[in-house]
Amino acid sequence: MNTLSSVACSLMQVALPSQEIPNDLASLANVIIVDCLWFVVGFALIRIVVLMGFFKSLNLSWLKSGRSTVSEAARRRRQALKSLRTDAAAGNAAAVVAAWDQESSSGEALPLDVLRAVAQALATLAPERVVEELSSHLKRLSGASEQCYAAVAELVDELAQAGRPELGEGLVAAACAGLGLEAQASWRETLAAGYAALGDEAKVDELTAAVEAIAPLTSRGYALITKGFLKSKKPLVVAGMLLAMGRRGIAVPPPAVTELCRVACRLGPDIVRQTLAIVAGKIPMTAESFGLLLTFCAQRDDVGTAKQLEKWMGELRVQPTYATYEPMLKLYAKADPEKARQLFRDLQANGFWATEGLCGSLLAKCGDAQNIAFAEDISEYLKARSMRTLAIYRTLMKVYACCGCHDKACGLYREILADGLEPDHKLYGCLMMFAVKCGNTQMSQELFEKTQGGDVQNYMWLIRAAAKDGDVDSALRFLARLEEEHGESLDVAAYNCTLDACMTNCAHDKAEQVLQKIRDKGLTNLVTFNTLIKGQCSQGDILRARKFINEIFAAGLEPDGASYNCLLGASVGAGRLDQVWDILREMEGHGVPLDHYTVSIMMKVAKKAKTPKEGDRALAVLDRARVDVCKDEVLFNTVLDACIQRRDKVRLARIIESFDSSKTWPSVHTYGLLFKALGVLQRTARCRELWRQMVEKRGMKPNDITLSCMLDALVCGGLVDEAVALFRTWKPHVTVNTVMYSTLIKGFANLGDADRAMQAFTEMREEGQQMNLVCYTSLIDAQARAGNMDQALEILKQMEADSIAPNWITYTALVKGYCVRGDMDEALSVFQMMVNRGIPADTVVFNTMLDGCVRHSHFELADTMLHEMNNFD
């Protein structure tokens, strides 16, 4: 031993030759070596004994046999349970039931997790076996022990989750009857949650009543039942339960509120509004919940609900997060640009980072709302962080294009280059288009050279730019270059574009040359002829333009709506309504459908028509044109305006009905026309609905025209006081104009309230509003109706002093005032004054005079008026 120790120490000295071996390290080496030696000796002895056959004489078969039997049985059971668990996890219910049938004969109780899997499989494949077999299996447990209660709880939970709470109820009844168990409140809560998931409110009420007969429903019970009703999509019931939790002092879990909001949003706006009406300000809300609801509002442009949510956030002191800022920005970028700009500043002030995706989305909405200021705020934000990409620049260009600011769109080119970016082919094309539209010929040519000519479209933009500058020669040179580059493959579109440049600039000889090229190449198409028609119409030669229709047929082609619409528009512009009807007849005779443009042109005819018959004839186009006027807001406004002017109530009612069923969202301008139309139809209630939709739901701010139209609708409906209240409410927010005061004065006149009419007049003068003919006439009418003729004459003098000439309506109001008072001499004097001033009398003023004469027995004067009326042309 000492020799081995010495050897070990020598080895360590070799490893550490320059150092002395410490004593404690030498001792440790001694111990390790001794242990190793004993291990070797013991192993050697055992091997010797085995090789000599020493154990063969001992009979140990009983030990080996017993151990093998026990291990094999345990192994088989473990394997069976493992297989059952695997089948359950794989959703193989048939295999689980088969394993259950084999295992149930063993007489041993299954682990709870396995028992749950069996319950689920039986509930799926053999629900009729659940209660009997599981309750029988529970008897294997030790009576009414804690194990038995736990097993019942697990099984009831599994059956409730499987959507079979009625089986759970049956199992509870069997367990209580067969095992002597006492039904637990927690079991009933679980069953109630199962019925809640099925949407069975009556059964839930029954079970919760049974629970609360003993003790109040626990927080666990509320949570389970709430989760169930959310699964069955009953958010209104859940809202009521959350309120009940709050009343009982149970903390409402934020995830439940968030899920409530998510379910309500999936079910639509009505459910969202009803849910909010129940819980608003009564339960705690997280920023995540508000984010979901605000996103829902943003998707539907529901500004009114969004504003309510903002107010609620403030009351609950919920700190805004990125999830709340993002939908609000998207919503207000279109509905309220100034608020959007403030929110964007708040987003940055609170340390949030606006992503490129969000900025791109906001820029797109700025284009829809024609909101340049906010778009430029976003651009500066991205510029400061070097985040402007070609996609961002392209979207910003669209914003400028939507606003008609093509020069600003062109200005982005230098910024793109300054950012080290290179426009792609498509972007170069857009820049050339903007350069042409803003008349920047130099830039368009620079871009053209930059792209080394590029495709045909780039050449066509240069041709259009030359046409806009009146430089037909340059247009022809560009066409020549195109011909050199593309040869015979050059498309007719380039020739038509050049032809349009020649026709627009009255270069008929050069247009003829281009046209001859088109014919020689056999490229003549309908666009070619339409270009010729357009050129002749622009020069006022409608007769020559109409001859091209015959040439279209001669070429084996058929004219389209554009062919005839150009002729119709030129005829209306020239005031040749007789030609309009001829062209329209020809158009319909050739089977060309009336499109949006045709209808729009005919609405102009209706407005210009000098007689009701001619106006109705133009409006009749609406009856046979298969055009949905509600799909195009411009067309819709044109049609509304024409019908309002012609006072065509039948067609107005039909158009309003189409609008209501179209579910379109009108602009502020369109709302004004709708109010005007509904005023003509005397549908004041519908006016109120649309006003609330515009202001409260969509959060839009009316302009002066829209407010004027709403006031007029209320006044026409006899709701003068409501009109005054609305005027006072919006006066601080909308620029007030003379039309609003005129409308209110007209309303006071209709009521015979001369005093309030004069108050409005005084208020107008104090505010520096300019009086107009309608306002003075309404004011005179108000005084005349009240019999204040002296005051009416004073107003007439003031009217003339303001250089506003009275019309026949003004004089008719004065005549009527004197007739009401019975002063027919003064009435006749005013009548003569009107005639002497060259204002022709109409049937209204004659009837007013005749009515006064008859009422006050001035029959001789009545005869005189009748004689004058007969001479009236």
GIGI-V132727 format. One record per pair of residues at least 6 apart in sequence whose C-alpha atoms are under 8 Angstrom apart, sorted by the first residue. I is the first residue (numbers start at 1). J is the second residue. If there is no record, write none. Layout:
i = {I,I}
j = {J,J}
This chain:
i = {1,4,5,5,5,8,9,9,12,13,13,13,80,81,84,84,84,84,85,85,87,87,87,88,88,88,93,93,93,93,93,94,94,96,96,96,97,97,97,100,104,107,108,109,109,109,109,112,112,115,116,116,116,119,119,119,119,119,120,120,120,122,122,123,123,123,123,123,127,130,130,131,131,131,131,131,132,132,134,135,135,135,135,138,138,138,139,141,141,142,143,144,144,144,149,152,152,152,153,153,155,156,156,156,156,156,156,156,156,157,157,157,157,159,159,159,160,160,160,160,160,160,161,163,163,163,163,164,165,165,165,165,168,169,172,175,176,176,185,186,188,188,188,188,189,189,189,189,189,189,189,190,190,190,191,192,192,192,192,192,193,193,193,193,193,193,193,193,194,194,195,195,195,195,196,196,196,196,196,196,197,197,197,197,197,197,197,198,198,198,199,199,199,199,199,208,211,219,219,222,222,223,226,226,226,226,227,229,229,229,230,230,230,230,233,233,235,235,235,235,235,236,236,236,236,238,239,239,239,239,240,240,242,242,243,243,243,245,245,246,246,252,252,254,254,254,257,257,258,258,258,258,258,259,261,261,261,261,262,262,262,264,264,264,265,265,265,265,265,273,280,281,281,281,284,285,285,286,287,287,287,287,287,287,288,288,290,290,290,291,291,291,292,293,293,294,294,294,294,294,295,295,295,297,297,297,297,297,298,298,298,298,299,301,301,301,302,302,302,302,303,303,303,303,303,303,303,304,304,304,304,304,305,306,307,313,322,322,325,325,326,328,328,329,329,329,329,330,330,330,332,332,333,333,333,333,333,333,333,333,333,334,334,334,334,334,335,335,335,335,336,336,337,337,338,340,341,341,347,347,348,356,356,359,360,360,360,362,363,363,363,363,363,364,364,364,364,366,366,366,366,367,367,367,367,367,368,368,370,370,370,370,371,371,372,372,372,375,375,379,379,382,389,390,390,390,393,393,394,396,397,397,397,398,400,400,400,401,401,406,406,406,406,407,407,407,409,409,410,410,410,413,416,416,425,428,428,429,429,431,431,432,432,432,432,432,432,432,433,433,435,435,435,436,436,436,436,436,437,439,439,439,441,441,441,444,444,445,448,448,448,453,456,456,459,459,459,460,460,460,462,462,463,463,463,463,463,463,463,463,464,464,464,464,466,466,466,466,467,467,467,467,467,468,470,472,472,472,472,475,475,476,479,479,479,482,483,492,492,492,495,495,495,496,496,496,498,499,499,499,499,499,499,500,500,500,502,502,502,503,503,503,503,503,504,504,506,506,518,525,526,526,526,526,529,529,530,530,532,532,533,533,533,533,533,533,534,534,534,536,536,536,537,537,537,537,538,540,540,542,542,542,545,546,549,549,552,552,553,559,560,561,561,561,561,561,564,564,564,565,565,565,567,568,568,568,568,568,568,569,571,571,571,572,572,572,572,577,587,588,593,593,594,594,594,595,595,595,596,596,596,599,599,599,599,600,600,600,602,602,602,603,603,603,603,603,604,605,605,606,606,606,606,606,606,606,606,607,607,607,607,608,609,612,615,616,619,619,629,629,629,630,630,630,630,630,633,633,637,637,640,640,640,640,640,641,643,643,643,644,644,644,644,647,649,649,652,652,653,656,668,668,668,668,668,668,669,669,671,671,671,671,672,672,672,672,672,672,673,673,674,675,675,675,675,675,676,676,676,676,678,678,678,678,679,679,679,679,679,679,680,680,682,682,682,683,684,684,684,687,687,694,694,695,695,702,703,703,704,704,704,704,707,707,708,708,708,711,711,711,711,711,711,711,712,712,714,714,714,715,715,715,715,715,716,718,720,720,720,723,724,737,738,738,738,738,738,738,739,741,741,741,741,742,742,742,743,744,744,745,745,745,745,745,745,745,745,746,746,746,746,746,748,748,748,748,749,749,749,749,749,749,749,750,752,752,752,752,753,753,754,754,754,754,757,757,758,761,764,772,773,773,773,776,776,776,777,777,777,777,779,779,780,780,780,780,780,780,780,781,781,781,781,781,783,783,783,784,784,784,784,784,784,785,785,785,786,787,787,787,787,789,789,789,792,796,799,799,800,807,808,808,808,808,811,811,811,812,812,812,814,814,815,815,815,815,815,815,815,815,816,816,816,816,817,818,818,818,819,819,819,819,819,819,820,822,822,824,824,824,827,828,834,834,835,841,843,846,846,849,849,850,850,850,852,853,853,853,854}
j = {34,33,29,30,33,29,21,26,21,19,20,21,99,114,95,96,99,114,114,117,93,95,96,96,117,121,120,121,122,124,125,121,125,117,118,121,118,121,122,118,137,140,140,137,138,140,141,151,154,155,154,155,158,130,134,155,158,159,158,159,162,129,130,130,159,162,164,167,167,167,171,167,168,170,171,174,171,174,171,171,174,175,178,148,151,175,179,147,148,148,179,179,180,181,181,171,172,175,186,187,168,165,168,169,171,172,187,190,191,168,187,190,191,165,167,168,168,190,191,193,194,195,194,194,195,197,198,194,191,192,194,195,191,191,183,181,182,183,211,221,207,208,210,211,207,208,211,217,221,224,225,221,224,225,207,203,204,207,208,225,204,221,224,225,226,227,228,229,225,228,201,203,204,228,204,225,226,228,229,232,225,227,228,229,230,231,232,228,229,232,228,229,232,233,234,217,217,245,250,241,245,256,238,241,242,256,256,235,237,238,238,259,260,263,263,264,260,263,264,271,275,271,274,275,278,260,260,275,278,279,278,279,252,283,279,282,283,251,252,252,283,283,284,284,285,286,285,289,285,286,288,289,292,289,272,289,292,293,289,292,293,271,272,275,271,272,292,293,296,305,312,312,315,316,316,316,318,318,318,319,320,321,323,324,323,324,309,313,324,323,324,327,323,306,309,306,309,324,327,328,324,327,328,303,305,306,327,331,327,328,330,331,331,331,335,698,331,697,698,699,331,332,335,696,697,698,699,695,696,697,698,699,697,328,699,319,347,352,343,347,358,340,343,340,343,344,362,361,362,365,339,340,339,340,341,362,365,366,369,371,374,365,366,368,369,371,369,698,699,700,699,700,371,374,374,374,374,377,353,354,354,382,387,378,391,392,395,375,375,378,395,396,399,395,396,398,399,372,374,375,399,398,399,400,402,403,399,402,399,400,402,403,399,403,399,400,403,396,399,388,396,388,421,416,421,423,412,416,427,409,408,409,412,409,406,408,409,409,434,434,435,437,438,434,435,438,431,434,431,434,435,431,422,423,451,447,451,457,458,444,447,443,444,447,448,458,461,462,444,461,441,443,444,444,461,462,464,465,465,465,468,469,462,465,466,462,465,462,454,458,459,459,482,494,478,479,482,494,497,498,475,478,474,475,476,478,479,497,498,501,475,497,498,501,472,474,475,501,475,501,502,504,505,501,505,501,502,505,507,498,501,498,494,495,498,490,490,518,523,524,514,515,518,527,528,531,514,511,514,515,528,531,532,531,532,535,508,510,511,511,531,532,535,536,535,538,535,539,524,557,552,557,558,559,548,552,562,563,545,548,545,546,548,563,566,567,545,566,567,542,544,545,545,566,567,570,570,570,574,567,570,571,567,567,559,563,558,559,559,592,592,592,593,594,595,598,583,584,587,597,598,601,583,579,580,583,584,598,601,601,577,579,580,580,601,604,605,605,593,594,625,626,625,626,627,625,626,627,627,629,635,621,622,625,635,635,638,639,618,619,621,618,619,638,639,642,642,615,618,614,615,616,617,618,619,642,646,615,642,645,646,615,615,646,646,646,642,643,635,636,639,636,658,659,662,664,666,670,670,673,652,655,673,674,677,673,649,651,652,652,676,677,680,680,680,681,677,681,681,674,694,700,701,702,703,706,705,706,690,691,694,706,705,706,707,708,709,710,706,709,687,687,706,709,710,713,709,710,712,713,684,686,687,713,687,712,713,714,716,717,713,716,713,716,717,717,713,714,717,710,713,700,701,701,702,734,734,735,734,735,736,737,727,740,739,740,743,723,724,726,727,740,743,744,743,744,720,722,723,723,743,744,746,747,747,747,744,747,748,744,744,769,764,769,770,771,772,775,775,760,761,764,775,774,775,778,775,757,760,756,757,760,761,775,778,779,782,757,775,778,779,782,754,756,757,782,757,778,779,781,782,783,785,782,782,783,785,786,782,786,779,782,783,786,779,782,779,779,770,804,804,805,806,795,796,799,806,809,810,813,792,795,792,793,795,796,810,813,814,792,810,813,814,817,789,791,792,792,813,814,816,817,818,816,817,820,817,817,818,820,821,814,817,818,814,806,805,806,806,839,834,839,840,841,830,831,834,844,845,848,827,830,826,827,828,830,831,845,848,849,827,848,849,852,827,824,826,827,827,848,849,851,852,853,852,852,856,852,853,858,849,849,840,841,841,872,869,865,869,862,865,862,865,866,858,859,861,862,862}
